Amino acid sequence: MSGQFEALEKQLEKEEWPNVYFFKFISPSDNATIAKITSLFKSESNVNFRASSNGNYTSISVKEVMLSASEVIDIYEKVASFKGVIIL
C-alpha cells in the first residue's frame, strides 16, 4: 500500500465490510481513460457519467459492493496511475 492512501485505509477499516462504497473520479473525456476506469468495476455496478459544460472532462460516479477496505484502496491505487484523472 502506498502512503498516499494510508489514512483513508485506516478510516475505512473502521467500517463493516462488505459494504456499498461510492467512488467519484474526474477524467479527461477520452474513451480510453474512461474505459480503463470503468473496467475496474463489475458489470452490475451502478456507474454514472456526467460531462463537463465544455466537454473536456467527465465525472464518473460508481457505487459498488466492496468486500474490504483494502479492495477499495486497490482501486484507488490503480486509478491514481491513470494520467489526468482526479480522485475525489
Secondary structure as UniProt FT lines:
FT   HELIX           3..5
FT   HELIX           6..12
FT   TURN            13..14
FT   STRAND          19..28
FT   HELIX           31..38
FT   TURN            39..40
FT   TURN            43..44
FT   STRAND          46..51
FT   TURN            53..54
FT   STRAND          57..66
FT   HELIX           69..80
FT   TURN            83..84
FT   STRAND          86..87
//
